[in-house]
Amino acid sequence: MGERLGQHEEYPKVIEAPREGDWLVLGLDKKTVTPANLRAAYRKAVLKTHKDAGGSDETFRAMHEAYERIKGELDRRESNKAPEVDIVGKTAELYKEAMERGKRNAEAVPENEPDPDDPDSLIDINIER
C-alpha cells in the first residue's frame, strides 16, 4: 500500500537561503510572510503536491525544501531581532529599588555603632592589643 498523507520519509533539513522561486512555489509574498502564513501555505501545498493526492515525489520534495529554506530565513530574522526592552521604565524601577535598599540599610545601622565616615565617632573605640 502507498504511504498515508503526512507520512513521508524524513527529508534532510535545508540551511541555505531561500531562492526566488521558493516564494512562488508556496504562493507567498517575501515582504509580508509570517510564520502563520508560511505554515498555512505549506499545508495547502502538501495537499496538492503529495503523491497520494496525485503529485509526484519530485514536486513534493521541491515544495518541502522551499518551505524549509523560507522557514530558516524567518527563524534567522526572528533570532536577529533585538529584544524589546523598556529601558526608561526599567531604569526608573532599578533606581527606586536602590533607593529603598539605601533607606533600609540606613535604618538598619544601630545608634551605638561608630560611623566610619565620621572621624569623631572612631575616637571612642577601645582597641585591645
N, C-alpha and C positions, 0 to 999 in steps of 0.2 A: 504494500500500500504506500501511497505518497505521504509526504510529511503533512502534518496539520498546519493550518495557518498560524504563524507566530512561532513555530518551532523550526528553526533552521540552524544550520551549522554556525558555529561562532566565527565571525569574521575578525581578523586582527584589527586592533584599534589604529586609526589613522591619525597621525600627528601633524601632517603638513597643513599649510594654509589653504583656505577654500579657493577653488578655481572659479572663474567667471560663470561657467556653465552649471556649477553646483546650485546656484540660486535659482536658475531656470528649471532645473530638474525637480526641485521641490516647490516651485511657483512662489518664491519669496522675494521680498524687496530687501536688498542689502542694508539699507539705512534704517528701516523700521522693524527689523526682525527682533523678536523677543523669544526667550526660551519656550514660552507657552505656544506662540505661533509656530515655532520650529517643530515642537512635539506634535501639534495638530496636523501640520503639513506632512510630517513623516508618517503618521498613522494612516493618513489618507493615501499617500503614495504606496505604502505597504499593501493596502487593499487592492491597488491597481496593478502593482508590479510583481507580486508574489506568484510563484509558478502554479499554485493551487487556484489562483484567480485568473489564470490564463497568461501570466507573464513569463519571462524567461529568467534563468539564473543570472545571466549577464546584466539584464536591466535592473534586477533586484540588487545585485552586488554594486552596480554603479550608483544606484539611488542610496543604498546604505552607506557607501563610502562618502558620498556628498553630504549626507546627514552628519556623519562623524566629523568631517572637516569643518562644517559650519558650527556644530556643537562645540568643537575645540576652540574655534575662534571666539564664540560667545563666552566660554569659560575663561579664556585669556583676558578678554575685555573686562569681565567681572573681577578677576583677581588683580588686575592692574589699577582698578579704581581706588582712589584714596578713601579711607573711611570717613564717614560724615560725623564730625565732632563739633559740638557747640563749645568752642574754645572760650568765648566770653563767659558763658554760663558756668563752665567747669572751673575757670579761674576764680570766679566770684565764690563758688562753692568751696574751693580749696582755701581761699582767703578766710572765709567765715570759720571753717574748721580750725585753721591755725589760730585765729583769734580766740576761739573757745578753748583750745588747748592751752594757750597762754594764760587765760583767766584761771583755768583750773589749776595750772602749775603755780601761779602766783598765790592762790588761795591755799594751796597745799603746804606751803613753807611755814613751819612753826615760828612763833614770835621769838622764842629764845635762841634760835639758831643764828649764828653770825652771818652777815651778808658779805660774800666775798668781794662785792663791788664797793663796799664801804670800809675804808681802812680803819676807822674808829671802832667798828664792831669787832675787828680782829684782835684788837689790843687785849681784850678781856679773856682771850683764850689761854688756858693754862696748859703749857706744853711740858710734859714729863720727859726727863732724859734717862 
